[in-house]
Structure formats: structure tokens, C-alpha cells
Amino acid sequence: MHIRVLGSAAGGGFPQWNCNCRQCSGVRDGSLRAQRRTQSSIAVSDNGVDWVLCNASPDIRAQLESFPALQPARRLRDTAIAGVVLLDSQIDHCTGLLSLREGCPHSVWCTARVHEDLSSGFPLFSMLKHWNGGLQWQPIELDREPFSIAACAHLQFRAIPLISNAPPYSPNRGHPQPGDTLGLFIEDLRNGASVFYAPGLGQVDEEVLSWMQRADCLLLDGTLWHDDEMRVCEVGQSLGSEMGHLPQSGPGGMLDILEGFDRQRKVLIHINNTNPILDEDSAERALLERRGVEVAYDGMSLVL
């Protein structure tokens, strides 16, 4: 299985276009040792030729340009995108579909609740039907049964409902239900290698923990270091827990949960511009390195 990190930042990217916090200012003026990042998305493939997008960020055009495998140029109009799986209906995870309109129709896998959000509050399915049939909905059920995507037949996908939060525009905001947010357990049927991808993860219950333990690689929510980070940095009032993101630090935080996961490769993704782990010289980054936890970056490639 091939995994390509197309984007590794949370909504707004890094540096965020309107943010002048220490980290965003530092990466702009060169005083901070850090990499620029686009908004999070990954692509997976079983052959390195046909790829499935897991979320489609607003930065999708730049991400496609940075990864030539997604534009193989086999014909006058071409793409290697064989399908799109949406893990939620967050703006930073689905807006890229608008930029893919010239390539419609696209098969899009998502839950009924995500489809409802994207047919009403943010009606991408309705808007894009005017482009060659638009988005062809492939329902994801919540029965934990595997599903496959024809172009990547050696990969098996399972949708794991997560406790997080629906986007601010959704009527489900503040009242999350199963199907608002998913994790993906993806397994290569040829060698048994697997990854658990969960960029929006508010709580780790026993079921989620069991899927994490089964995986060879973990790509997990790295949004915030502290739950009140946005307030401390004076860039917002929301707590990470209110937005549906488990912080890395503190009792019960991501680092606590990852203790004992010695067999797995552990990677944090969907990293907010305020998170000190973006600073490669920070104490927080050094702590991650000592714990064997990696920080995803744009262009990171994993082969399982």
C-alpha cells in the first residue's frame, strides 16, 4: 500500500493566510525552523498508479501539482484519481471537490449524514451535478463491514464512527451522532499491512482503541497540543474538545493514549498553525521524537 500525505495542516494551512501568531509570522520571515503546510488530505493506492483521495482539501490543485503521479497525462484530459472518500463534511475536507469539477463525474464515498450536509447546508452534490453528472454518491454504512473501490481492488476499507463534531454550518453541530465523522481502517489484502487514518478525533473509546491496536501505521489527529491553545494564543475562543479534537498533552491526551503502541508507526496529521510541534526546535517536538511519534508533512510518503 502506498500512502501520500497531500496536506498535513488543519483548516487554514500553515502559515494561515490571516494569522500573525508567533509561528505563522516566524515561518514567513524565516525566524522559525518549520515547513509550510497545506490543508490535510491523503491519497492511497495499491499499485502507485490509481489513487483514492481521502478528503479533498481547498488546496487540492496545488497538492495535485506537487505529486505528478496524480496527473499521469495518458490522454488529453487525465487524472489518476479513482475515487474520493470523505471522512466528514468539514469545509477543509471537502471544498476541494469544487476544484475537481472539470473531471466530473467523481465517485464519492461518504455516510448518509455527510451526504445530507453536502446536499443542504453546503450543497456540493447539488451544485456539481451540472458538471457532467457531478458527484456520484457511494453510501458508507456504519456496520463496520469492509468496502472496496474497484481501481484499488487490493485495498479494503472499513469506516469506524468517531466521536468528534460536525462542522459549524451543520445542524448537527454540538450534537454529534455516528456518521458525522469517520476514521478509516485500510488494509492491503496482499500482505495484511494496514493504516488507521483519523484526522478528526475527539475521543478514543474502546472500539477506536481496538482498531488502532490492529493497525501497522497510525495517522492521527494532531490539531492542538493544549485543549485551550487557541485561547492562550489569542486567536480564538474555542477549545479543542469543543471542535472535536483531542489534544496531544495532558491526562488522557494523545500522547498518553499512544503509550504502549510500540509496534506501530505513529504519525500526527491535521496540525493547527498554533501547535508548537510545527516548530522543529521546540521542546514539544523533541518530546514527540523521544516518544517515537512523527509529525506529518506535505509530500510525506509511506509504503506498507
N, C-alpha and C positions, 0 to 999 in steps of 0.2 A: 504494500500500500504506500502510495506517495501522498504526502500532505504538504501543501504550500500555504504559508501564512501570507495572505494578501495584505491584510491590515491588522495591526495589533493594538491600536488605541481605542479608548472609549469614545463616545459621541463628541464631536468637535475636533478630534485628532490632536496631534501634538507637534508644534505648539497650536493651541486653539486660536482661531483667527482673531478673536476679540479679547483675548486674555493677556494680561500683563503681570501675571503672578511671577514669582521668582524663577520658576522653572521655564515657563514659556518665554520670558524675557531673556533668560540665560541661554536657551538654545538658539534664539535669534541672534544674539550678539556674540555668541561663541564662548561665553564665560562658563557654560555648563557642559560637561562631557556627557552628551546624550545624543541619541539618534532621533531624527524626526520620524513620526509615525502617522499613518492614515487610519481611518476608522475600521473596526475589526471585521474580518471575514477570512475564511479559509477555503481552499479548494482541495478536493481529494480525488484520487484516481487509482485504478488498479493496473493501468498499463502505461501511464505517463503520456497518453495521447488524448483520451477522453476524460473530461473533468466534470465533477459536480461541485457547484458553489454551495457552501453552507453559509447563508446570509449574503446579501448584496448591499454593500455599503454605498453611501453617496460618493465615495472616492473610487468607484469601480473602474471608471475609464482609465485613470492613472495606474491603477493596480493591474489592469489588463496590459497596458503598455509596458509595464515593468517585468512582465512574465511572458516571454514570447511563445511559450507552449500553449497559451490560451488563444493565440492568433496564428494558426499553422499555415494560413494562406494556401490552402489546397485548391481553392477555386476563387472566382472573382469576389464573392462575398462569403466569408467563412468565420467560424468560431469553433473552439474545442469545448465549449460549454454544453454539456449533455443534459443538464437539469439544474434546478435550484431547490435547495431545502431551506425553508425559513424556520428558525427556532423560536421566533416571536414576531410581533408586529411593531417593534420599536423602529422609530424613524431612521436611526443609524444602521439598521439591519435590513431594511427593505427598499429604501429610496433609490438605490442603485438600479432597481428594475426599470425605472423611468429612462435611464441612460442606455438600457439594453433594448429599447423599443424597436430599433431598426432590425433587430434579429428575431423578432416575434414570428411565430408563436414560441413560447417557452413553457416547458412543463415545470410547474411549481408545486412542491410538496409542502403542505402545512396542515395544521389542525383546523377543525371547524371554527374554533374561537378566533384564531388568527385570520382565517378567511373572512369571517364576519367583520372584524376590524378593518380589513383591507378591501371590504366591499361597501362600507358605510362611512365610518369616521374618517378614514383615509382611503378613498375608493380606487386603489390601484387596479384591481381586477376590472372595474367598470371602465375606467379611463382607457386602459391599454387594449381593450377589445377592438378598438378602432384601428389598431396596427396589426393587420394580418392575423386576426384571431386572438391576439394578445397573450394572456396568461392562461394556461390550461391547468386547472386545479386538480391536483392529485391528493386526495384526503389522507392525512396521517391519523390513524386510530390510536387510542390510548391504552390498547390492550397488551402492550409490550411485545407484540408479535413482530418478527422481522419483516422488512420490506426491501425490495431491491429496485435498482434503476438499470434499465436494460444495457446501456452503454458501458456500465461498470459492473458487469454481472458477477464478478468475483467478490464484490463488496456487499456485505449485509448490514443494513441499518436498523437500529431499534430506537424508538422515541421514548425517552424517560421523562415523565412530567416532573417539573421542578417547582419549588416554592420560591417565587420571585415576585414581580409586579408587572402589570400591564402598562403600556405607555400612557403618558398624561392625557392624550386625546381620547383614550378608550373609556367607555362607560364602566369597564371592569377595573379601572384604576382604583387602588385601595381595597379592592375586593377580589384578589386573585383566586382563580379557580384552575383545576387541572386543564391543561391545554393552552393556557396563556403563554407559558414559557417551557421550552424543552431543553433537555440535554440529548446528545446523540451518542450512542454506543455503536461504533463502526468496526466491523470485523472483516478481515481478509480471510475468505474461506479456504484459500490455498495453504496458508501457513499458520492460521489461527491468531495472527497478530491483531491487536485491537487498540482503539483510542476512544477515550471518553471526552467529548467536547461540550463544555458548558460555560459560555461566556457571560451568562446572566444567572447567577446562583445566589439566592438569598439565604437559604438554609440547607444544611446537609442532614437529611434524615437517614434512617436505616436503609431504605431502599437505594438511595443515591450512593451511600457508602458502599453497599454491596457491588454496585456497578463500577464504582471507582476501583475497588479491590480486584475486579476481574480484568481491568484494562492493563495493557502494557505501557500506555502513554496517557497522561492526563493533561488536557488543555483546559485550564480552569479560570474562572472569574478572578481577575487581578485588578479590579477597578480602583479600590481605595486601600490605603494602608490603615487608616483610622476611620472609624464609623463617622466621626464628626469632622472629617478632614475638610469638607467644603466650607464649613463654618469657620474653622480655625484659619483657613487661607483667605477668608473673607470674599469668596467668590460665589457663595450660595448658602441657602439655609437648610437644604435637605440633608438628612442623614443617609448614609449608605444603606442602612437597613430599610429605610422608607422607600428607597428607589429599587430595592430588591437585590442588593449586592452585599455579600458577606465580606467584611474587611479582612485583611491578612493578619493584623495584630490583635492582641487582647485575648482573654479567655474564650475559647470556642471559635477563635478566628481560623482562617485558612491554614496558617502555619501550624496551629495546634492540631487541626484535623489531619494534616499531611504527615505528622509524626508517625513513624512506623511504616510508611509507604516507601520502603527501601528498594523494592524491585522495580517500581515504575519510574519512567521518565516523567518529571513533573515540570510543567511549563505554565506560567501565568500569562493571560491574554486579556484584551479589553481593559487597558490600563488608562486611568484618567490622568489628565495633564498635571494634576496636583500631587500624584502619588510619588513619593521620594525615591521609589525603586527605579524611576526613569533616570535619575542622576547616578551615573556609573561609579561615582566616587562617594556615594552616600553610605552611612552606616547600615541603613536598611538593605541596600543592595548587597553589601558584604555579608549581612546575616543570611540572606537568601542563598548566597553562594556556599556558605558553610553548611546550610541545610540541604544542599543539593537541589535547589529549586531554580529553574531558569526563567528568564524574562523574554517573552516572545518579541520578535522584531519583524518588521516588514521584509519579506523575502526569505524568511527562515524556511528551510526545507527539512522535512522529516521523512525517513523511509523506514517502514516497519515490515 
